[in-house]
Amino acid sequence: MQTDSIVCLDSRDLERKQRGRSV
């Protein structure tokens, strides 16, 4: 199940991007 891993990474990436924009 590679998709699960990719989704997990995507979620973290999105959170990081959102935090970067917020800061």
C-alpha positions in Angstrom: 0.0 0.0 0.0 2.2 2.8 -1.2 -0.7 5.2 -1.7 -1.1 5.2 2.1 2.5 6.3 2.6 2.1 9.0 -0.1 -1.1 10.3 1.4 0.6 10.5 4.8 3.5 12.4 3.3 1.1 14.7 1.4 -0.7 15.5 4.6 2.5 16.4 6.4 3.7 18.5 3.4 0.4 20.3 3.3 0.6 21.0 7.0 4.1 22.3 6.6 3.1 24.5 3.7 0.1 25.9 5.6 2.3 26.6 8.6 4.9 28.3 6.4 2.2 30.6 4.9 0.7 31.3 8.4 4.1 32.3 9.8 
